[in-house]
């Protein structure tokens, strides 16, 4: 009877080790993305935040942050929001029309496959990564 219990417990232990190795390998697949995001998103944001807390002489100061409320910057914020709204609406409308055309078209199927592949790749290159990559 002891052998059966011992064998079952060692099998469970080996199974747990296999699951943890599988999880580790799965997380390793995230490593290239994490490195890319750290290099091109996290580090630049932290660097800019650090610099915003220092004046031109390098001393700690909130003066650079007070400058963002100057009238010329407020005007730039309004213009940026307007431009963002226009481009989001135009992009959304164009995307909707393209998606409708691809879903309802029966021929050529090769074009639909190419567009679906492009859409999958392009969707990962837009938004926040693209915004911070262009700084």
C-alpha positions, 0 to 999 in steps of 0.5 A: 500500500505504501508503494502505491501512495509513494508512486502517486505522490511522486507522479504528482510532484513531477506533474507540478514541475512540468506545469511550472516549466511550461509556465516559465517557457510561456513567460519567456515568450513575453521577454522580447516585448518586455525588453522593447517596451522597457527600452522605448516606452518606460525608460523615456517616460521616466527620463522625461518625468525626472527632467521635468522635476529639475530646472535648467541648472539641475536643481529640484524645482516645479517651475518647469511644470508650472510652465505648461499652463502658459497660454501658448501651451494651452492653445497647443493642447486645444489644437492637439485635441481637435486634431486627435478627434478629426484623425480618430473619426476619419480613421475609424470611418475609413476602417469601418468602410474597409472592414465592411468591404472585406467582410462582404466581398466574395472575390478576391479572397487573397486580398482579404487574407492579405488585409487581415494579416496587415491589420493584425500587424498594424494594430500592434504598431499603433497607439501608445507604442507609436506615440512614445516611439516618435518622441 
